[in-house]
């Protein structure tokens, strides 16, 4: 595990998965239909536990141009600036469970923010950075 710092908040626009993990792929497909892939755009997956024990999941992306998502009326969230603990998962499409395994390691670190959420940052087509905010 390593640490990295996000120097600025990142405002993202979200599509909520109908369920976890079954609805995750559909949420990302819906998001990509609204925001065509662009290597300059940041794409994320955000997740956290609900009060009833379910996992809430949102596929998310940042705007490349102000107002780009306004016509879609999407929910917004802020990925807060600060220090994050992370693990990179290479070739994640060949081993999707590796993402969950990375988060199992990260969320057991005593220094993480208990109010934070799990962040999948799809940095490239073959690299997912799994991150949790430090307290």
Buried (B, 14 or more C-beta within 10 A) or exposed (E): EEEEEBEEEBEBBBBBBEEBBEBBEBBBEBBBEBBEEEEEBBBBBBBEEEEEEEBBBBBBBBBEEEEBBEEEEBEEBEBBEBEBBBBBBEEBEEEEEBBBEBBEEBBEEEEBBEEBBBBBBBEEEEEBBBBBBBE
